Amino acid sequence: MSNIHEECGVFGIFAPERTNVAATVYYGLFALQHRGQESCGIAVNDDGLFNSYKDTGLVNDVFTPQILDGLGEGNMAVGHVRYGTTGNNDRLNSQPIVVNHIKGRMALAHNGNLVNSYELRSQLEMEGSIFHTTSDTEVISYIITKERINCPSIEEAVNRAMYKIKGAYSLVIMSPSKLIAVKDENGFRPLCYGIKDDGTYVVASESCAIDAVGAKLVRELEPGEIVVFEKSGVRSIKDHCKKAKKSMCIFEYIYFARPDSIIDEMSVHKARLISGECLAEEHPVDADVVVGVPDSGIDAAVGYSRRSGIPYGIGFIKNKYIGRTFISPGQKSREDKVKIKLNPVSETVKGKRVVMIDDSIVRGTTCARIVRLLRDAGAKEVHVRVSAPPFMNPCYYGTDIDSRDSLIACHHSIPEICRVIGADSLGYLSTESLSKLVADVKDCGYCDACFTEKYPTEVPKKTEKNRFEFKINENKNK
C-alpha cells in the first residue's frame, strides 16, 4: 500500500428554470475540494441534452471560465471531486460517468466503495460488458442501466439495483427529467439536500457545500433512502430503509468532513471538540500550551485546552495552497510536502512543554516530521495526543486502507510508536469514547471497523484490483 486515499465528494442541482447550473455546481465542488483533489467533473442537462467535462486536477484549474461557459445552461447538473479509492487516477476514471442507453441518458456520481464490486464486474464481463474505467462507479452504472431497460422509471431501476450492489455508496444520478439522490442501506457516507429561495434543490456530500451556494439545509438522507427531484416536487422512496444497522463512517467526524458541516444534525466541529475533551480526560499531562495540527486537529486541540485548562496556542501556520499530506501520491512527495505545508510558530512553542493534537497516525512518518518541526522551533517537550484510536484494520467502504502492511499500529506498541515519532508521550482516543462524538445523532450508529475490526457488512471475498488496472496516456490538449 503506497497511498492512503480518503473520500470523494458529490453534488447535484435541480432548478425550476433553465439557468447557469454549472456555475452553482462549480461553487459546490469548490466547497467539497477537501474530499477529492485528483480529478473533478460536471455534467449539465439542458432539456435532455447532456454536456459534460472532466479532467484530472483541482476544481479551479480544471474549470476555467471558458470551460464553464462551454457547458452551457440547463435546469439540472451533477458534479464530482475524486480521490481514487479503487482504480487509478487516469482521466477516464474521473466522474461523473455519462451513459447513453436505449431509454435515454444517465449521469452518475458516486462516493464510496462496493464490497462486491469484484464479483459484479466479473459477472458483467462474462455477459459481454466492456468497461472503460477501473472504478466501482462504472459497475454501478451498468447495474442501474440493465435494470432501467426492464422497468418503467429511473428511480425504479435504482431501487432494483440496490438489491444487487453492496457496500458504501452515496449517489447523485441525473436522467433527462429527474435528479436522484441515493444512500446505501448502512448509510456509510454522508449525503444531504437543501433548497434555495427560488425553489432550486441542491444535493451534496456535506452541508458546507449547500451553504456555499446559498441554499438552506433541509436534511440528511436516511440510510437506504432514494430521493427523487422532479418538476412535480420531491419524493422519497424508503423500500431499503431500516434494512441494515446504521453505520456512518466515524472518521467523517474525526477527519474527512469540514468542521463547518453538519452530518445527521451533529456539528462536525462539536464532535471534534468532544474528542479533544475526551483526550484530556483519558491522557492528561503537565504542559504549557496545546497546539493543533491544521486543519482537523485544531478543533480537538481547543477541546483539549478547555477541558485540561492548558492554554491553547497557534502552533503552526499552514500553507493553504498545498493539499492534504498523508494522501499525497508517493512517500517522497509526502515527505517534501510536510516541509512546505506547515511552519511552526516559535513564539508559541519555544521553551515550552507542548501538547500536539493530531487527528490520526497512519504510517508515523508525517507525525515524526511534525514533532521534529516543534523541537527545531525550541519546544522543550512534545506530547502527542491523537483524536482517533489506532488504525488497525483495512477499510472496504471508501477509505483506501486496504492492507495492514503500512499501518504503524499493526506492527508497533504505543510506547514503540512514541519512540518512532520522537514524542515524549503518546495517547490515542479510546474506542469507548467514539460514541460520545456522535451523542447528538438520532438513531446513532457508526462504523469503526478500521479501529475495532467490527465490520457492519460481509467483507469482500476478493479485494484484488490489479487485473482491472490499466494506464492510458492521453493528450489532454486534443
C-alpha positions as CSV (number, residue, x, y, z in Angstrom):
1,M,0.0,0.0,0.0
2,S,1.8,3.1,-1.2
3,N,-1.0,5.5,-0.8
4,I,-3.9,6.2,1.6
5,H,-6.8,8.0,-0.1
6,E,-9.9,9.3,1.5
7,E,-13.4,10.0,0.2
8,C,-14.9,11.7,-2.8
9,G,-17.5,14.5,-3.0
10,V,-20.7,14.6,-5.0
11,F,-23.0,17.5,-5.8
12,G,-26.3,17.9,-7.7
13,I,-28.7,20.6,-8.6
14,F,-32.3,20.7,-9.8
15,A,-33.5,24.2,-10.8
16,P,-37.1,25.1,-11.7
17,E,-36.0,27.1,-14.7
18,R,-33.1,26.9,-17.2
19,T,-30.1,28.7,-15.8
20,N,-26.4,28.6,-15.3
21,V,-26.4,25.4,-13.2
22,A,-22.8,24.7,-14.0
23,A,-21.6,27.7,-12.0
24,T,-23.6,26.6,-9.0
25,V,-22.0,23.1,-9.2
26,Y,-18.6,24.7,-9.6
27,Y,-19.0,26.5,-6.2
28,G,-20.4,23.4,-4.6
29,L,-17.4,21.3,-5.7
30,F,-15.1,24.1,-4.6
31,A,-16.6,23.7,-1.1
32,L,-16.0,19.9,-1.3
33,Q,-12.5,20.2,-2.7
34,H,-11.1,18.7,0.6
35,R,-12.8,15.4,-0.3
36,G,-11.0,15.0,-3.6
37,Q,-8.0,16.6,-5.2
38,E,-7.2,14.1,-8.0
39,S,-9.9,14.9,-10.5
40,C,-13.3,16.6,-11.0
41,G,-16.1,16.8,-13.4
42,I,-19.5,18.4,-14.2
43,A,-22.4,17.1,-16.4
44,V,-25.2,19.6,-17.4
45,N,-28.7,18.6,-18.5
46,D,-30.3,21.0,-20.9
47,D,-33.8,19.6,-21.7
48,G,-32.4,16.1,-22.1
49,L,-29.2,17.0,-23.8
50,F,-26.1,16.2,-21.7
51,N,-22.9,18.2,-21.9
52,S,-20.0,17.2,-19.6
53,Y,-16.4,17.9,-18.9
54,K,-14.0,16.2,-16.5
55,D,-10.2,16.1,-16.0
56,T,-7.5,15.5,-13.5
57,G,-6.7,18.4,-11.3
58,L,-8.3,20.8,-8.8
59,V,-11.7,22.4,-9.5
60,N,-10.2,25.8,-10.0
61,D,-7.7,24.5,-12.5
62,V,-10.0,22.2,-14.5
63,F,-13.0,24.5,-14.8
64,T,-11.7,27.7,-16.4
65,P,-14.2,30.4,-17.4
66,Q,-14.1,29.1,-20.9
67,I,-14.8,25.5,-19.9
68,L,-17.7,26.6,-17.7
69,D,-19.2,28.7,-20.5
70,G,-18.9,25.8,-22.8
71,L,-21.1,23.6,-20.6
72,G,-24.0,26.0,-21.3
73,E,-27.2,26.4,-19.3
74,G,-29.7,23.8,-18.1
75,N,-32.0,23.0,-15.2
76,M,-30.0,20.1,-13.8
77,A,-26.4,19.2,-13.3
78,V,-24.2,16.8,-11.3
79,G,-20.6,17.2,-10.2
80,H,-17.8,15.2,-8.5
81,V,-14.4,15.6,-6.9
82,R,-12.4,12.4,-6.6
83,Y,-9.8,10.5,-4.8
84,G,-9.2,7.1,-6.3
85,T,-10.0,4.5,-3.7
86,T,-10.4,1.9,-6.5
87,G,-8.9,2.4,-9.9
88,N,-6.0,4.6,-10.8
89,N,-6.3,8.3,-11.2
90,D,-6.4,8.5,-15.0
91,R,-8.7,11.0,-16.6
92,L,-11.0,8.2,-17.7
93,N,-11.7,7.3,-14.0
94,S,-12.9,10.9,-13.4
95,Q,-16.6,11.4,-12.7
96,P,-19.5,11.9,-13.4
97,I,-19.9,8.9,-15.6
98,V,-22.3,9.6,-18.5
99,V,-24.2,6.7,-20.0
100,N,-26.2,6.5,-23.2
101,H,-28.7,3.6,-23.4
102,I,-31.8,2.6,-25.3
103,K,-34.1,4.5,-23.0
104,G,-32.1,7.7,-22.8
105,R,-29.1,9.1,-20.9
106,M,-27.9,8.9,-17.3
107,A,-25.1,10.8,-15.5
108,L,-23.9,9.3,-12.2
109,A,-21.5,10.5,-9.4
110,H,-20.5,8.1,-6.6
111,N,-18.9,8.4,-3.2
112,G,-17.9,5.1,-1.5
113,N,-16.7,1.6,-2.3
114,L,-18.7,-1.6,-3.1
115,V,-17.8,-4.7,-1.2
116,N,-19.0,-6.9,-4.1
117,S,-17.5,-4.9,-6.9
118,Y,-15.1,-7.7,-8.0
119,E,-17.9,-10.3,-8.3
120,L,-20.3,-7.9,-10.1
121,R,-17.7,-6.7,-12.5
122,S,-16.6,-10.3,-13.3
123,Q,-20.2,-11.3,-13.9
124,L,-20.8,-8.3,-16.2
125,E,-17.7,-9.0,-18.2
126,M,-18.8,-12.6,-18.7
127,E,-22.1,-11.3,-20.0
128,G,-20.2,-9.2,-22.6
129,S,-20.0,-5.8,-20.8
130,I,-17.0,-3.7,-21.9
131,F,-15.5,-1.5,-19.2
132,H,-13.7,1.8,-19.9
133,T,-12.7,2.6,-16.4
134,T,-11.4,0.7,-13.3
135,S,-13.7,2.2,-10.8
136,D,-16.7,0.9,-8.9
137,T,-18.8,3.6,-10.3
138,E,-18.9,2.1,-13.8
139,V,-20.1,-1.2,-12.2
140,I,-23.0,0.7,-10.5
141,S,-23.9,2.4,-13.8
142,Y,-24.0,-0.9,-15.6
143,I,-26.3,-2.5,-13.0
144,I,-28.7,0.5,-13.0
145,T,-28.7,0.6,-16.8
146,K,-29.6,-3.1,-17.0
147,E,-32.5,-2.6,-14.6
148,R,-33.6,0.6,-16.5
149,I,-34.1,-1.3,-19.7
150,N,-36.7,-3.6,-18.0
151,C,-38.5,-1.2,-15.7
152,P,-40.7,1.9,-16.2
153,S,-38.6,4.6,-14.5
154,I,-35.1,5.5,-13.5
155,E,-36.0,5.5,-9.8
156,E,-37.4,2.0,-10.0
157,A,-34.2,0.9,-11.8
158,V,-32.2,2.4,-8.9
159,N,-34.4,0.7,-6.4
160,R,-33.9,-2.7,-8.0
161,A,-30.2,-2.1,-8.4
162,M,-29.8,-1.6,-4.7
163,Y,-30.7,-5.3,-4.1
164,K,-27.5,-6.2,-6.0
165,I,-24.9,-3.6,-5.1
166,K,-23.5,-4.0,-1.6
167,G,-21.3,-1.7,0.5
168,A,-20.9,2.1,0.6
169,Y,-22.5,4.3,-1.9
170,S,-23.8,7.8,-1.8
171,L,-25.0,8.6,-5.4
172,V,-26.3,11.6,-7.3
173,I,-27.9,10.4,-10.5
174,M,-29.3,12.6,-13.4
175,S,-31.7,11.4,-16.0
176,P,-33.2,13.5,-18.8
177,S,-36.0,14.7,-16.4
178,K,-35.1,13.8,-12.8
179,L,-32.3,14.2,-10.3
180,I,-32.0,11.3,-7.8
181,A,-30.0,11.1,-4.6
182,V,-29.3,7.7,-3.1
183,K,-27.7,6.4,0.1
184,D,-26.8,2.8,0.8
185,E,-28.7,0.8,3.4
186,N,-25.9,1.3,6.1
187,G,-25.5,5.0,5.4
188,F,-21.7,4.8,5.4
189,R,-21.2,8.1,3.6
190,P,-22.9,11.5,4.2
191,L,-25.4,12.9,1.7
192,C,-27.8,15.7,2.3
193,Y,-30.0,18.1,0.4
194,G,-31.1,21.7,0.7
195,I,-33.3,24.3,-1.1
196,K,-32.7,27.9,-2.3
197,D,-35.2,30.7,-2.1
198,D,-36.1,30.3,-5.8
199,G,-37.1,26.6,-5.3
200,T,-33.8,25.2,-6.6
201,Y,-32.8,22.0,-4.9
202,V,-29.2,21.0,-4.3
203,V,-27.7,17.7,-3.1
204,A,-24.2,17.4,-1.6
205,S,-21.9,15.2,0.3
206,E,-21.7,17.8,3.0
207,S,-23.8,20.7,4.2
208,C,-20.9,23.1,3.8
209,A,-21.4,22.9,0.0
210,I,-25.1,23.6,0.5
211,D,-24.2,26.7,2.5
212,A,-21.6,27.7,-0.2
213,V,-24.3,28.0,-2.9
214,G,-26.7,30.0,-0.8
215,A,-29.1,27.1,0.0
216,K,-30.7,26.1,3.3
217,L,-30.1,22.6,4.6
218,V,-33.2,20.5,4.6
219,R,-31.9,17.2,6.0
220,E,-29.6,14.3,5.7
221,L,-30.8,11.3,3.7
222,E,-31.7,8.2,5.7
223,P,-29.7,5.1,5.1
224,G,-31.3,3.2,2.2
225,E,-33.3,6.2,1.1
226,I,-33.9,7.3,-2.5
227,V,-35.0,10.9,-3.0
228,V,-36.3,12.0,-6.4
229,F,-36.4,15.6,-7.5
230,E,-38.6,16.4,-10.5
231,K,-40.9,19.2,-11.8
232,S,-43.8,17.9,-9.7
233,G,-41.8,18.1,-6.5
234,V,-39.7,15.9,-4.2
235,R,-40.5,12.2,-3.5
236,S,-38.9,9.8,-1.1
237,I,-38.7,6.1,-1.6
238,K,-37.9,4.1,1.5
239,D,-38.1,0.5,0.4
240,H,-34.5,-0.1,1.6
241,C,-34.6,1.9,4.8
242,K,-34.1,0.2,8.2
243,K,-32.9,-3.0,6.5
244,A,-29.4,-2.7,8.0
245,K,-27.7,-1.2,11.0
246,K,-26.9,2.4,10.6
247,S,-23.1,2.7,10.1
248,M,-22.0,6.2,9.3
249,C,-18.2,6.3,9.0
250,I,-17.0,7.7,12.3
251,F,-13.9,9.1,10.6
252,E,-16.1,11.6,8.8
253,Y,-16.5,13.4,12.1
254,I,-12.8,12.9,13.1
255,Y,-11.1,13.9,9.8
256,F,-12.9,13.8,6.5
257,A,-15.7,16.3,6.8
258,R,-15.2,20.1,7.0
259,P,-15.7,21.3,10.6
260,D,-18.5,23.7,9.5
261,S,-20.5,20.8,8.1
262,I,-23.4,19.2,9.9
263,I,-24.0,15.4,9.5
264,D,-27.1,13.9,10.8
265,E,-27.8,17.1,12.8
266,M,-24.5,16.7,14.5
267,S,-21.9,19.5,14.1
268,V,-18.6,18.2,13.0
269,H,-16.9,21.0,14.9
270,K,-18.7,20.0,18.1
271,A,-17.7,16.3,17.6
272,R,-14.1,17.3,17.3
273,L,-14.3,19.5,20.4
274,I,-15.7,16.5,22.3
275,S,-12.9,14.3,21.0
276,G,-10.3,16.8,22.5
277,E,-12.2,16.9,25.8
278,C,-12.1,13.1,25.9
279,L,-8.4,13.0,25.2
280,A,-7.8,15.5,28.0
281,E,-9.6,13.2,30.4
282,E,-8.0,10.0,29.2
283,H,-4.5,11.3,28.7
284,P,-3.7,14.2,31.0
285,V,-0.2,15.7,31.0
286,D,1.6,18.6,32.7
287,A,2.2,21.1,29.8
288,D,2.3,24.8,29.0
289,V,0.5,25.0,25.7
290,V,-1.8,23.0,23.5
291,V,-1.5,23.2,19.7
292,G,-3.4,21.5,16.9
293,V,-2.1,20.2,13.6
294,P,-4.1,22.0,10.9
295,D,-6.8,21.6,9.9
296,S,-8.7,18.8,11.5
297,G,-6.5,18.7,14.7
298,I,-7.4,22.3,15.6
299,D,-10.9,21.8,16.9
300,A,-9.8,18.8,19.1
301,A,-6.9,20.9,20.4
302,V,-9.4,23.6,21.5
303,G,-11.4,20.9,23.2
304,Y,-8.3,19.5,25.0
305,S,-7.4,23.0,26.1
306,R,-10.9,23.7,27.5
307,R,-11.1,20.5,29.5
308,S,-7.4,20.5,30.7
309,G,-7.1,24.2,31.5
310,I,-3.8,24.3,29.5
311,P,-3.8,27.4,27.2
312,Y,-4.4,26.9,23.5
313,G,-1.9,28.4,21.1
314,I,-1.4,28.7,17.4
315,G,1.4,26.2,16.9
316,F,1.6,26.0,13.1
317,I,0.9,28.2,10.1
318,K,-0.4,26.2,7.2
319,N,0.4,26.8,3.5
320,K,-3.2,26.8,2.2
321,Y,-2.1,26.2,-1.4
322,I,-1.0,22.6,-0.9
323,G,-3.1,19.5,-0.5
324,R,-3.5,17.2,2.5
325,T,-0.3,15.4,3.3
326,F,-0.9,11.8,4.1
327,I,-2.9,11.3,0.8
328,S,-0.2,12.6,-1.5
329,P,0.9,10.2,-4.2
330,G,4.1,8.5,-3.1
331,Q,6.2,8.6,0.1
332,K,8.8,11.1,-1.2
333,S,6.0,13.5,-2.2
334,R,4.6,13.3,1.3
335,E,7.9,14.0,2.9
336,D,8.6,17.0,0.7
337,K,5.1,18.4,1.4
338,V,5.5,18.3,5.2
339,K,8.4,20.7,4.9
340,I,6.5,23.3,3.0
341,K,3.0,22.7,4.3
342,L,3.5,23.5,7.9
343,N,5.7,26.0,9.6
344,P,5.8,26.1,13.5
345,V,5.3,29.4,15.4
346,S,8.4,29.5,17.5
347,E,6.9,32.2,19.7
348,T,4.2,29.8,20.8
349,V,6.3,26.7,21.5
350,K,9.9,27.9,22.3
351,G,11.0,26.7,25.7
352,K,7.6,25.2,26.5
353,R,6.1,21.8,27.1
354,V,3.8,21.3,24.2
355,V,0.7,19.1,23.7
356,M,0.3,18.4,20.0
357,I,-3.1,17.2,18.8
358,D,-3.4,15.4,15.5
359,D,-6.4,13.6,14.0
360,S,-4.6,10.3,13.3
361,I,-1.3,8.4,12.9
362,V,-1.2,6.2,9.8
363,R,2.4,5.4,9.0
364,G,4.0,7.6,11.5
365,T,6.4,9.3,9.1
366,T,4.4,12.5,8.8
367,C,3.8,12.7,12.6
368,A,7.5,12.2,13.2
369,R,8.4,15.1,11.0
370,I,5.9,17.4,12.6
371,V,7.2,16.5,16.1
372,R,10.7,17.3,14.7
373,L,9.4,20.7,13.5
374,L,8.3,21.6,17.0
375,R,11.6,20.5,18.5
376,D,13.5,22.5,16.0
377,A,11.4,25.5,16.9
378,G,12.5,25.2,20.5
379,A,9.8,23.1,22.2
380,K,11.2,21.6,25.4
381,E,8.8,18.6,25.4
382,V,6.3,17.3,22.8
383,H,3.4,15.2,24.0
384,V,1.3,13.8,21.1
385,R,-2.4,13.2,21.5
386,V,-4.4,11.6,18.7
387,S,-8.2,12.3,18.3
388,A,-8.8,8.8,16.9
389,P,-8.0,5.3,18.1
390,P,-5.1,3.5,16.4
391,F,-5.7,2.3,12.8
392,M,-5.6,-1.5,12.9
393,N,-7.7,-2.8,10.0
394,P,-8.4,-2.4,6.3
395,C,-11.4,-0.3,5.3
396,Y,-13.7,-1.6,2.5
397,Y,-16.1,1.4,2.4
398,G,-14.3,4.2,0.6
399,T,-11.1,4.9,2.5
400,D,-8.2,3.3,0.7
401,I,-6.7,1.5,3.7
402,D,-6.7,-1.9,2.0
403,S,-3.9,-3.5,3.9
404,R,-2.4,-3.7,7.4
405,D,1.1,-3.6,6.0
406,S,1.7,0.2,6.3
407,L,-0.3,0.8,9.4
408,I,2.2,1.5,12.1
409,A,-0.1,0.5,14.9
410,C,-0.3,-3.0,13.5
411,H,3.4,-3.5,13.9
412,H,4.3,-1.5,17.0
413,S,3.0,-1.0,20.5
414,I,2.1,2.5,21.6
415,P,5.4,3.0,23.5
416,E,7.2,1.9,20.4
417,I,5.2,4.3,18.2
418,C,6.0,7.1,20.7
419,R,9.7,6.4,20.2
420,V,9.4,6.2,16.4
421,I,7.7,9.6,16.2
422,G,10.1,11.1,18.7
423,A,7.5,12.2,21.2
424,D,7.8,12.5,25.0
425,S,4.4,10.8,25.4
426,L,1.6,9.5,23.2
427,G,-2.1,9.0,23.8
428,Y,-4.9,7.8,21.5
429,L,-8.6,8.4,21.9
430,S,-10.2,5.2,23.2
431,T,-12.7,3.3,21.1
432,E,-15.2,3.7,24.0
433,S,-15.2,7.4,23.6
434,L,-16.2,7.3,19.9
435,S,-19.9,7.2,20.8
436,K,-19.5,10.5,22.7
437,L,-18.5,12.2,19.4
438,V,-22.0,11.5,17.9
439,A,-24.0,11.8,21.1
440,D,-26.4,14.2,19.3
441,V,-27.1,12.0,16.3
442,K,-30.6,10.5,16.1
443,D,-30.7,6.7,15.9
444,C,-26.9,6.8,16.4
445,G,-24.9,4.1,14.6
446,Y,-21.5,4.3,13.2
447,C,-18.8,2.2,11.6
448,D,-15.5,2.0,13.5
449,A,-14.1,-1.2,11.8
450,C,-10.8,0.4,10.9
451,F,-10.2,0.6,14.7
452,T,-12.1,-2.4,16.0
453,E,-12.5,-4.9,13.1
454,K,-16.3,-4.9,13.7
455,Y,-17.4,-4.7,10.1
456,P,-21.1,-3.9,9.6
457,T,-21.2,-5.9,6.3
458,E,-19.6,-9.0,4.9
459,V,-16.1,-8.1,3.9
460,P,-15.1,-8.6,0.2
461,K,-14.2,-12.2,-0.7
462,K,-11.7,-10.8,-3.2
463,T,-10.1,-7.4,-3.0
464,E,-7.6,-7.8,-5.8
465,K,-7.8,-4.8,-8.1
466,N,-4.7,-5.4,-10.2
467,R,-6.3,-7.2,-13.1
468,F,-8.6,-4.2,-13.5
469,E,-5.8,-1.7,-13.6
470,F,-4.6,-0.1,-16.7
471,K,-2.8,3.0,-17.8
472,I,-3.8,5.2,-20.7
473,N,-1.7,8.1,-21.9
474,E,-3.9,10.8,-23.2
475,N,-3.2,14.2,-24.8
476,K,-5.4,16.5,-22.8
477,N,-5.0,19.2,-25.4
478,K,-6.6,17.2,-28.2
